[in-house]
């Protein structure tokens, strides 16, 4: 019989890795150190977060992509599958899982822009016909199938973010959040976003991770939480788990900015990230060396004693054009200061300007202006003729098009008239052969009946 009443709700299982696999990842089995693996994971997750912001994706989509990347690298090694295409493919899968689909072209363009801005490689967009675009597109399609196969098509992700507001309201015992509780919830949310760069999402349950982020935020803000009973035990977490997760999250803020670390010599030579980073470092070093050398030269020049000018030196320099102009400006300023009228000052300036001009220079300037006017007049006339010729050509082409159109219309009309005559002649021939009354022979053979005369009798 059919079960009546409310059915039991079943939740999706939490995806956690077994402890033995957490210690021996495939990358470490291939000889990659724990430091290299952790740094490359953080680097890839940072790229995913920045690309998600540029693509205007939700935080849930970004976190899903980061968790899928961590899951995949617990199945495959970084030596076989490079970090950059795996990060792009993880974001592509995350957009599909969270139903915020973005095309492969969008993701490739965003990652290319991120790397170019990070390593100062210019702002030119990636050409769709280039080899790098074709390689990245092929790798994304290939890695998508491999990731789905290795994950067993299990792409469900349970985010710890959804527990934050509920837990904060439970701890403070009020449905309406205060200013302090809002700040606590917001900073705990930020800690969770940063925690997704590590693999704690595969080590602990999402409820425990949310509890640990609240614990860490309360310690940072200096907020006291309930102790009787202990609040994190009511939320299903232990003190050991909360402290371990808090230490992992706090360790992120003591690390330097994550940079990609090559996992092999082949990767070091062929990886585009390493190549662009080396180019950026070389440019920075050359710029620093040039700035240091210029600073040293300027210090040496400033440290040299300046020689006092003698009378001979001053006599030789006064003959230069610059010195003469300086002296003339000095004289003009002194004469202007003696006059109280601005009109007189302007007149004196104009007089000095006319006197400074020589007859030859004025004639040259007049001849140059005359030549310029003649050249401009010639250019205007040439442009006018060119526009007129263009108009003629345009009218001529229009007339030719109209002529061709009329000609085609006449030919079509003649063809229709020819077909009509041909059809009439064939029909007449067919009627003559059949001897129908409508034909010409039948009309000749049948004579019309004589009309009867009408007799009118009078009287």
C-alpha positions as CSV (number, residue, x, y, z in Angstrom):
1,X,0.0,0.0,0.0
2,X,1.0,3.6,-0.7
3,X,2.6,5.3,2.3
4,X,0.6,8.2,3.6
5,X,2.0,11.1,5.5
6,X,5.2,12.9,5.3
7,X,8.1,11.1,3.7
8,X,11.5,11.0,5.3
9,X,13.9,13.5,3.7
10,X,17.3,12.2,2.7
11,X,20.3,14.6,2.4
12,X,23.2,14.2,-0.1
13,X,26.3,12.5,1.4
14,X,29.3,14.6,2.3
15,X,32.3,14.0,0.0
16,X,35.3,13.4,2.3
17,X,38.6,11.7,1.4
18,X,39.9,8.8,3.5
19,X,42.8,9.5,5.8
20,X,45.3,7.2,4.0
21,X,44.7,9.0,0.7
22,X,45.1,12.4,2.3
23,X,48.7,11.6,3.3
24,X,49.8,10.0,0.0
25,X,48.5,12.0,-2.9
26,X,49.3,11.0,-6.4
27,X,51.6,14.1,-6.8
28,X,53.7,13.1,-3.8
29,X,53.9,9.5,-5.1
30,X,55.6,11.0,-8.2
31,X,58.2,12.9,-6.1
32,X,56.5,16.3,-5.8
33,X,57.1,17.8,-2.3
34,X,54.2,18.8,-0.1
35,X,55.3,22.4,-0.2
36,X,55.2,22.5,-4.0
37,X,51.8,20.8,-4.1
38,X,50.2,23.1,-1.5
39,X,51.6,26.2,-3.2
40,X,50.3,25.2,-6.6
41,X,46.9,24.4,-5.2
42,X,46.6,27.8,-3.6
43,X,47.9,29.4,-6.8
44,X,45.3,27.7,-8.9
45,X,42.5,28.5,-6.5
46,X,43.5,32.2,-6.5
47,X,43.3,32.2,-10.3
48,X,39.9,30.6,-10.2
49,X,38.7,33.3,-7.6
50,X,40.0,36.2,-9.7
51,X,38.6,34.8,-12.9
52,X,35.2,34.2,-11.3
53,X,35.1,37.8,-10.2
54,X,35.9,39.0,-13.7
55,X,33.2,36.7,-15.1
56,X,30.7,38.0,-12.5
57,X,30.1,34.6,-11.1
58,X,28.6,33.9,-7.6
59,X,30.7,32.8,-4.7
60,X,29.1,29.4,-4.7
61,X,30.3,28.9,-8.3
62,X,33.8,29.9,-7.4
63,X,33.9,27.6,-4.4
64,X,32.5,24.7,-6.4
65,X,35.3,25.1,-9.0
66,X,37.9,25.2,-6.2
67,X,36.6,22.1,-4.5
68,X,36.5,20.2,-7.8
69,X,40.1,21.1,-8.4
70,X,41.1,19.7,-5.0
71,X,39.1,16.5,-5.6
72,X,40.8,15.9,-9.0
73,X,44.3,16.3,-7.6
74,X,43.6,13.6,-5.1
75,X,43.0,11.3,-8.1
76,X,45.7,12.5,-10.5
77,X,49.1,14.0,-10.3
78,X,50.3,17.5,-11.1
79,X,53.0,15.9,-13.2
80,X,50.6,14.5,-15.7
81,X,48.0,17.2,-15.6
82,X,49.1,20.8,-15.6
83,X,47.7,23.3,-13.1
84,X,46.6,26.0,-15.5
85,X,44.3,23.9,-17.8
86,X,42.9,22.0,-14.8
87,X,42.0,25.4,-13.1
88,X,40.3,26.6,-16.3
89,X,38.4,23.3,-16.7
90,X,37.4,23.3,-13.0
91,X,35.8,26.8,-13.4
92,X,34.1,25.6,-16.6
93,X,32.6,22.6,-14.7
94,X,31.7,24.8,-11.8
95,X,29.6,27.1,-14.0
96,X,27.8,24.1,-15.3
97,X,27.1,22.6,-11.9
98,X,25.8,25.9,-10.5
99,X,23.9,26.7,-13.7
100,X,25.8,29.9,-14.5
101,X,27.2,28.7,-17.8
102,X,30.1,30.5,-19.4
103,X,31.6,29.6,-22.8
104,X,35.1,28.2,-23.2
105,X,36.0,31.3,-25.1
106,X,35.1,33.6,-22.2
107,X,37.1,31.5,-19.7
108,X,40.2,31.4,-21.9
109,X,40.1,35.1,-22.5
110,X,39.8,35.9,-18.8
111,X,42.6,33.6,-17.8
112,X,44.8,35.0,-20.5
113,X,44.0,38.6,-19.3
114,X,44.8,37.6,-15.7
115,X,48.2,36.1,-16.5
116,X,49.2,39.0,-18.8
117,X,48.2,41.6,-16.1
118,X,50.0,39.5,-13.4
119,X,53.2,39.2,-15.3
120,X,53.1,42.5,-17.3
121,X,52.7,41.0,-20.8
122,X,50.6,43.8,-22.3
123,X,46.9,44.1,-22.7
124,X,46.5,42.7,-26.2
125,X,43.6,40.2,-26.5
126,X,44.3,36.6,-27.3
127,X,43.7,35.8,-31.0
128,X,41.2,33.1,-31.6
129,X,43.3,31.8,-34.5
130,X,46.5,31.5,-32.5
131,X,48.1,28.2,-31.5
132,X,47.8,28.9,-27.8
133,X,44.1,29.5,-28.0
134,X,43.6,26.3,-29.9
135,X,45.8,24.3,-27.4
136,X,43.9,25.7,-24.4
137,X,40.5,25.0,-26.0
138,X,41.5,21.5,-26.8
139,X,42.9,20.9,-23.3
140,X,39.8,22.2,-21.7
141,X,37.5,19.8,-23.7
142,X,39.9,16.9,-23.0
143,X,40.3,17.6,-19.3
144,X,36.6,18.0,-18.8
145,X,35.9,14.4,-19.8
146,X,38.9,13.2,-17.7
147,X,37.8,15.1,-14.6
148,X,34.2,13.8,-14.9
149,X,35.5,10.2,-15.3
150,X,37.9,10.4,-12.4
151,X,35.3,12.0,-10.1
152,X,32.7,9.4,-11.1
153,X,30.4,12.2,-12.3
154,X,29.9,13.1,-8.6
155,X,30.1,16.9,-8.8
156,X,27.8,17.6,-5.8
157,X,29.3,20.1,-3.4
158,X,28.0,21.0,0.1
159,X,29.2,24.5,0.9
160,X,29.9,25.5,4.6
161,X,28.7,29.1,3.8
162,X,25.0,28.1,4.2
163,X,25.5,27.4,7.9
164,X,27.0,30.8,8.8
165,X,23.9,32.9,9.3
166,X,21.9,30.1,11.0
167,X,24.7,29.4,13.5
168,X,25.3,33.1,14.3
169,X,21.5,33.6,15.0
170,X,21.6,30.5,17.1
171,X,24.6,31.6,19.2
172,X,23.2,35.2,19.8
173,X,19.7,33.9,20.4
174,X,17.9,36.5,18.2
175,X,16.5,36.4,14.7
176,X,17.4,40.0,14.0
177,X,21.2,40.4,13.7
178,X,22.8,43.3,15.5
179,X,25.8,45.3,14.2
180,X,28.3,43.1,16.1
181,X,26.7,39.8,14.9
182,X,26.6,41.1,11.3
183,X,30.3,41.9,11.4
184,X,31.0,38.5,12.9
185,X,29.0,36.8,10.1
186,X,30.7,38.8,7.4
187,X,34.2,38.1,8.5
188,X,33.5,34.5,9.1
189,X,32.2,34.3,5.5
190,X,35.4,35.9,4.3
191,X,37.4,33.4,6.2
192,X,35.5,30.6,4.5
193,X,36.2,32.1,1.1
194,X,39.9,32.0,1.9
195,X,39.7,28.5,3.4
196,X,38.6,27.1,0.0
197,X,42.2,27.6,-1.2
198,X,43.1,24.7,1.0
199,X,41.8,21.1,1.1
200,X,40.0,21.3,4.4
201,X,36.7,20.9,2.4
202,X,37.8,17.3,1.8
203,X,39.0,16.7,5.4
204,X,36.2,18.0,7.5
205,X,32.4,18.2,7.3
206,X,31.0,21.6,6.1
207,X,29.2,22.2,9.5
208,X,32.5,21.9,11.3
209,X,34.3,24.2,8.9
210,X,31.6,26.9,9.4
211,X,31.9,26.5,13.2
212,X,35.7,26.9,13.0
213,X,35.4,30.0,10.9
214,X,33.1,31.5,13.5
215,X,35.5,30.5,16.3
216,X,38.5,32.1,14.5
217,X,36.5,35.3,13.8
218,X,35.4,35.6,17.4
219,X,39.0,35.2,18.6
220,X,40.2,37.9,16.2
221,X,37.4,40.4,17.1
222,X,37.6,39.6,20.8
223,X,34.0,38.5,21.1
224,X,33.2,36.0,23.9
225,X,30.9,33.1,23.0
226,X,28.8,31.0,25.3
227,X,30.7,28.4,27.4
228,X,27.9,26.8,29.5
229,X,27.0,24.8,27.5
230,X,30.0,25.0,25.0
231,X,28.6,26.5,21.8
232,X,30.6,24.4,19.3
233,X,29.5,21.1,20.8
234,X,25.9,22.1,20.3
235,X,26.8,22.6,16.6
236,X,28.3,19.1,16.3
237,X,32.0,20.0,16.4
238,X,34.8,19.1,18.8
239,X,37.5,21.4,20.2
240,X,40.2,19.5,18.4
241,X,38.6,19.9,15.0
242,X,37.8,23.6,15.6
243,X,41.4,24.4,16.6
244,X,42.9,22.4,13.7
245,X,40.8,24.1,11.1
246,X,41.4,27.5,12.7
247,X,45.1,27.0,12.6
248,X,45.0,26.0,8.9
249,X,43.0,29.1,8.0
250,X,45.2,31.4,10.1
251,X,48.3,29.9,8.4
252,X,47.1,31.2,5.0
253,X,47.6,34.8,6.2
254,X,51.2,34.2,7.2
255,X,52.2,32.9,3.7
256,X,53.7,35.0,0.9
257,X,51.8,35.5,-2.3
258,X,51.5,32.2,-4.0
259,X,53.5,31.7,-7.2
260,X,53.5,28.7,-9.4
261,X,56.3,26.3,-8.7
262,X,57.3,24.0,-11.6
263,X,57.1,20.3,-10.8
264,X,59.7,19.1,-13.3
265,X,62.5,20.3,-15.6
266,X,60.2,19.8,-18.6
267,X,57.5,21.9,-16.9
268,X,60.1,24.6,-16.1
269,X,61.1,24.9,-19.8
270,X,57.7,24.6,-21.4
271,X,55.2,26.2,-19.0
272,X,54.1,29.6,-20.1
273,X,53.6,30.8,-16.6
274,X,57.3,30.3,-15.7
275,X,58.3,31.9,-19.0
276,X,56.3,35.1,-18.4
277,X,57.3,35.3,-14.8
278,X,61.0,35.1,-15.7
279,X,60.5,37.8,-18.3
280,X,58.8,40.1,-15.8
281,X,61.6,39.5,-13.2
282,X,64.2,40.3,-15.8
283,X,62.5,43.5,-16.8
284,X,62.1,44.5,-13.1
285,X,65.8,43.9,-12.5
286,X,66.9,45.9,-15.6
287,X,64.6,48.8,-14.6
288,X,66.0,48.7,-11.0
289,X,69.6,48.7,-12.3
290,X,68.9,51.6,-14.7
291,X,67.3,53.6,-11.9
292,X,70.2,52.9,-9.5
293,X,72.7,54.0,-12.2
294,X,70.8,57.2,-13.0
295,X,70.6,58.0,-9.2
296,X,74.4,57.5,-8.9
297,X,75.2,59.7,-11.8
298,X,72.9,62.5,-10.5
299,X,74.6,62.3,-7.1
300,X,78.1,62.5,-8.7
301,X,77.0,65.5,-10.8
302,X,75.6,67.2,-7.7
303,X,78.7,66.5,-5.7
304,X,81.0,68.3,-8.2
305,X,81.9,72.0,-7.2
306,X,80.4,74.6,-9.4
307,X,83.0,77.1,-10.9
308,X,82.4,80.8,-10.4
309,X,82.0,82.6,-13.7
310,X,84.7,85.2,-14.6
311,X,84.4,88.4,-16.6
312,X,85.7,86.7,-19.7
313,X,83.1,83.9,-19.5
314,X,80.3,86.4,-19.0
315,X,81.5,88.4,-22.0
316,X,81.5,85.4,-24.2
317,X,78.1,84.2,-23.1
318,X,76.4,87.5,-23.6
319,X,76.7,87.2,-27.3
320,X,74.6,84.1,-27.5
321,X,71.0,84.3,-28.7
322,X,69.5,83.0,-25.4
323,X,71.4,85.5,-23.3
324,X,70.4,88.4,-25.6
325,X,66.8,87.4,-25.3
326,X,67.1,87.1,-21.5
327,X,68.7,90.6,-21.3
328,X,66.0,92.0,-23.6
329,X,63.2,90.5,-21.4
330,X,64.9,92.0,-18.4
331,X,65.0,95.4,-20.0
332,X,61.4,95.2,-21.2
333,X,60.3,94.2,-17.7
334,X,62.1,97.1,-16.1
335,X,60.7,99.6,-18.7
336,X,57.2,98.1,-18.2
337,X,57.5,98.5,-14.5
338,X,58.4,102.2,-14.9
339,X,55.2,102.8,-16.9
340,X,51.8,103.0,-15.2
341,X,49.7,102.4,-18.3
342,X,49.2,98.9,-19.7
343,X,48.4,100.4,-23.0
344,X,51.9,102.0,-23.2
345,X,53.5,98.7,-22.3
346,X,51.7,96.9,-25.1
347,X,52.7,99.6,-27.6
348,X,56.4,99.4,-26.5
349,X,56.3,95.7,-26.9
350,X,54.9,95.9,-30.4
351,X,57.5,98.6,-31.3
352,X,60.4,96.4,-30.1
353,X,58.9,93.5,-32.0
354,X,58.8,95.5,-35.2
355,X,62.3,96.8,-34.7
356,X,63.7,93.4,-34.0
357,X,62.4,92.2,-37.4
358,X,64.7,92.7,-40.3
359,X,63.4,93.6,-43.8
360,X,64.6,90.3,-45.2
361,X,62.8,88.3,-42.5
362,X,59.5,90.2,-43.0
363,X,59.7,89.8,-46.8
364,X,60.4,86.1,-46.3
365,X,57.4,85.7,-44.0
366,X,55.2,87.6,-46.5
367,X,56.4,85.4,-49.4
368,X,55.8,82.2,-47.2
369,X,52.3,83.3,-46.4
370,X,51.6,84.1,-50.0
371,X,52.9,80.7,-51.0
372,X,50.8,79.0,-48.4
373,X,47.7,80.8,-49.6
374,X,48.4,79.8,-53.1
375,X,49.0,76.2,-52.1
376,X,45.8,76.1,-50.1
377,X,43.8,77.6,-53.0
378,X,45.3,75.0,-55.3
379,X,44.4,72.2,-52.9
380,X,40.9,73.4,-52.6
381,X,40.5,73.5,-56.4
382,X,41.9,70.0,-56.8
383,X,39.5,68.7,-54.2
384,X,36.6,70.5,-55.9
385,X,37.6,68.9,-59.3
386,X,38.0,65.5,-57.6
387,X,34.5,65.7,-56.0
388,X,33.0,66.8,-59.3
389,X,34.6,63.9,-61.1
390,X,33.3,61.6,-58.5
391,X,29.8,62.9,-58.9
392,X,30.1,62.4,-62.7
393,X,31.3,58.9,-62.2
394,X,28.4,58.3,-59.8
395,X,25.9,59.7,-62.2
396,X,27.4,57.7,-65.0
397,X,27.3,54.5,-63.1
398,X,23.7,55.2,-62.1
399,X,22.7,55.8,-65.7
400,X,24.5,52.6,-66.8
401,X,22.6,50.7,-64.1
402,X,19.3,52.2,-65.3
403,X,20.2,51.4,-68.9
404,X,21.0,47.8,-68.0
405,X,17.8,47.5,-66.1
406,X,15.6,48.8,-69.0
407,X,17.4,46.5,-71.3
408,X,16.7,43.5,-69.2
409,X,13.1,44.5,-68.8
410,X,12.7,44.8,-72.6
411,X,14.4,41.5,-73.2
412,X,12.0,39.9,-70.7
413,X,9.0,41.5,-72.3
414,X,10.1,40.3,-75.8
415,X,10.6,36.8,-74.4
416,X,7.1,36.8,-72.9
417,X,5.6,38.0,-76.2
418,X,7.5,35.4,-78.2
419,X,6.3,32.6,-75.9
420,X,2.7,33.9,-76.2
421,X,2.8,33.9,-80.0
422,X,4.4,30.5,-80.0
423,X,1.7,29.1,-77.7
424,X,-1.1,30.7,-79.9
425,X,0.4,29.3,-83.1
426,X,0.7,25.8,-81.6
427,X,-2.9,25.9,-80.4
428,X,-4.2,27.0,-83.9
429,X,-2.2,24.2,-85.5
430,X,-3.7,21.7,-83.1
431,X,-7.2,23.0,-83.8
432,X,-6.8,22.7,-87.5
433,X,-5.6,19.2,-87.3
434,X,-8.5,18.1,-85.1
435,X,-11.2,19.9,-87.4
436,X,-12.9,21.7,-84.6
437,X,-15.6,24.4,-85.3
438,X,-13.3,27.0,-83.9
439,X,-10.6,26.3,-86.5
440,X,-10.3,28.2,-89.7
441,X,-11.0,25.2,-92.1
442,X,-14.2,24.4,-90.3
443,X,-15.3,28.0,-90.4
444,X,-14.6,28.1,-94.2
445,X,-16.5,24.8,-94.8
446,X,-19.7,25.8,-93.0
447,X,-21.6,28.6,-94.7
448,X,-23.8,30.8,-92.7
449,X,-27.6,30.2,-93.1
450,X,-29.4,32.8,-95.1
451,X,-31.5,35.2,-93.2
452,X,-35.3,35.0,-93.7
453,X,-37.0,38.0,-95.1
454,X,-39.7,39.5,-93.0
455,X,-42.9,40.4,-95.0
456,X,-45.0,43.1,-93.5
457,X,-48.7,43.1,-94.8
458,X,-50.4,46.5,-94.9
459,X,-54.1,47.0,-94.4
